[in-house]
Amino acid sequence: MDQIVLKKDESPPGARQRLLDAAAEMFNSKGYAATTVREIVKAAGVTKPVLYYYFHNKEGIFLELMRETYVKFNTLLDSVYSEKGSASEKLRRFIDRAFSLFLEEIKAVRLMYSIYYGPHQGAPFFEFEIYHQKFQGAIRGLVEEGVRRKEFRDENPEDMTWVIIGAFSVVTEVELGHPEVSVGREGLARLLNLIFQGICIDDLVKSTQKDGFVKSSRCKARKN
């Protein structure tokens, strides 16, 4: 049967975002393979032609969910590379913003986890590995910068990178699986404090607290 063509001015206000939200909810609760276009449009309160207009089909709406999150992630990476400050300060800001983005996109992230680590479910291909590679690369780059500037100990940057990623991964996975015991943004900052006490050359400058989040902790660069 031919799909009904929808004109641009016939799309209900906010329909596109409602469809994305409904699809993410349905994919997470039922699985990608078991979710139908009919169920998505019903949950979004629109008709099939509206979904076809924006995304063409179920595969299209899945890929758009992945693409939107990826664009936000790339924007975050660009901001890290352009910022000023010590390696320690930039690492803290990057991890904090990455966690905030994770919380903002938690439905999409949960869907990524289910597809990447679970059964394929027939979902269209998306290069999930690129997230891991870019995230690891950004952290390693900042760690190497800290070593070069003598903020961090002259140890293996790969080891220090994995320690930081490990703390981030534990906090995010607890948030996904057991939100009732999540340590949240403030807890992640505390874990980073402990890590930096181990990799920084000198003691951390005394931290000041604002809204429960460490704002001013940094490593001191060694004087030559």
C-alpha positions in Angstrom: 0.0 0.0 0.0 1.3 3.5 -0.9 2.2 5.7 2.1 0.1 8.9 2.5 2.2 12.0 1.8 2.0 14.6 4.5 2.6 18.3 3.7 4.9 20.3 6.0 2.1 22.6 7.3 0.0 19.5 8.2 2.5 18.2 10.9 1.1 18.7 14.4 3.3 21.1 16.6 5.9 19.2 18.5 5.2 16.0 16.6 8.8 15.2 15.7 10.0 15.3 19.3 7.0 13.3 20.6 7.8 10.6 18.0 11.4 10.5 19.1 10.5 10.3 22.8 7.8 7.6 22.1 10.2 5.5 20.0 12.9 5.6 22.6 10.4 4.6 25.3 9.0 1.8 23.3 12.3 0.5 22.1 13.5 0.3 25.7 10.4 -1.3 27.1 9.6 -3.8 24.3 12.8 -4.0 22.3 13.5 -2.7 18.9 12.3 -5.8 17.0 9.0 -6.1 18.9 8.0 -2.4 18.5 5.8 -1.5 15.6 5.2 1.8 13.8 1.6 1.6 14.9 2.6 1.5 18.6 5.0 4.4 18.2 2.5 6.8 16.5 -0.2 5.8 19.1 2.1 6.6 22.0 3.1 9.9 20.3 -0.5 10.9 19.6 0.1 11.3 15.8 -0.7 9.4 12.7 1.5 7.1 10.6 2.0 9.7 7.8 3.6 12.1 10.4 6.2 9.4 11.2 6.7 8.7 7.5 7.2 12.4 6.8 9.9 12.9 9.4 11.7 9.5 9.5 10.3 7.4 6.6 10.1 4.2 8.7 11.1 2.6 12.0 14.7 2.2 11.0 14.8 6.0 10.3 13.5 7.0 13.7 16.0 4.6 15.4 18.9 6.1 13.4 17.8 9.6 14.2 17.8 8.8 17.9 21.4 7.6 17.6 22.4 10.5 15.3 21.1 13.3 17.6 23.0 11.9 20.6 26.1 11.6 18.6 25.9 15.2 17.4 25.7 16.4 21.0 28.6 14.2 22.0 30.7 15.6 19.2 29.8 19.2 20.2 31.0 18.3 23.7 34.3 17.0 22.4 34.9 20.2 20.3 34.4 22.3 23.4 37.0 20.3 25.4 39.7 20.7 22.7 39.1 24.5 22.5 39.0 25.3 26.3 41.8 26.8 28.3 43.0 25.8 31.7 45.1 23.1 33.3 44.7 19.5 32.2 43.1 18.7 35.5 40.5 21.4 35.2 39.7 20.4 31.6 39.4 16.8 32.6 37.0 17.6 35.4 34.9 19.8 33.2 34.8 17.2 30.4 33.8 14.4 32.7 31.1 16.5 34.4 29.6 17.6 31.1 29.8 14.1 29.7 27.8 12.8 32.7 25.3 15.6 32.3 24.9 14.7 28.6 24.5 11.0 29.7 21.6 12.0 32.0 20.0 14.2 29.3 20.2 11.4 26.8 19.7 8.4 29.2 16.9 6.9 27.1 19.0 6.9 24.0 22.0 5.6 26.0 19.9 2.7 27.5 18.9 1.8 23.9 22.5 1.8 22.8 23.5 -0.5 25.6 20.7 -2.9 24.8 21.6 -3.1 21.1 25.4 -3.1 21.6 25.6 -5.6 24.5 22.4 -7.6 24.0 20.8 -9.4 21.1 21.0 -7.4 17.8 17.2 -7.2 17.5 17.4 -6.5 13.8 18.2 -2.8 14.4 20.0 -0.9 11.5 23.8 -0.7 11.9 25.2 2.2 13.9 28.9 2.6 14.7 28.7 2.5 18.6 32.4 1.9 18.9 33.1 5.4 17.8 31.8 6.7 21.2 34.2 4.6 23.1 37.1 5.5 20.8 36.5 9.2 20.9 35.8 9.3 24.6 38.9 7.4 25.4 41.0 9.5 23.0 39.8 12.8 24.6 40.6 11.6 28.1 44.0 10.2 27.1 44.9 13.4 25.3 44.2 15.4 28.4 46.1 13.0 30.6 49.1 13.2 28.2 48.9 17.0 28.4 49.0 16.8 32.2 52.1 14.6 32.1 53.8 17.0 29.6 53.0 20.0 31.7 54.2 18.1 34.8 50.8 18.3 36.5 50.5 14.5 36.5 53.0 11.9 37.5 55.2 10.5 34.7 53.4 7.2 34.7 51.7 5.2 31.9 49.0 7.5 30.4 47.0 4.5 29.2 46.7 3.3 32.8 45.6 6.7 34.1 43.1 7.0 31.3 41.5 3.6 32.1 41.3 4.5 35.8 39.3 7.7 34.9 37.1 5.9 32.4 36.5 3.2 34.9 35.1 5.6 37.5 32.9 7.2 34.8 31.7 3.8 33.6 30.8 2.5 37.1 28.8 5.7 37.9 26.9 5.7 34.6 26.1 1.9 34.7 24.8 2.2 38.3 22.6 5.1 37.1 21.3 2.9 34.3 20.8 -0.3 36.3 20.3 0.8 39.9 19.4 4.5 40.0 18.2 4.1 43.6 21.8 3.9 44.7 23.3 6.3 42.2 26.1 8.6 43.5 25.2 11.1 40.8 27.3 14.1 39.7 28.6 14.9 43.1 29.7 11.4 43.8 31.5 11.2 40.4 33.3 14.4 41.3 34.4 12.8 44.6 35.8 9.8 42.8 37.7 12.1 40.5 39.2 13.8 43.5 40.5 10.5 44.8 41.9 9.6 41.4 43.7 13.0 41.1 45.2 12.6 44.5 46.9 9.6 43.1 48.1 10.9 39.7 48.9 14.5 40.5 52.4 15.4 41.5 51.5 17.8 44.3 48.6 17.8 46.7 45.3 19.1 45.4 44.6 22.7 46.1 41.9 22.9 48.7 38.5 22.5 47.0 35.6 24.9 47.3 32.1 23.6 47.1 29.3 25.1 45.2 25.9 23.4 44.8 27.6 20.2 46.0 30.1 20.0 43.0 33.8 20.6 43.2 34.6 23.8 41.3 38.2 24.7 42.0 40.2 21.6 42.7 43.3 21.4 40.4 46.7 19.8 40.3 49.7 22.1 40.8 52.3 22.0 38.0 55.8 21.2 39.2 58.3 24.1 39.0 61.4 23.3 37.1 
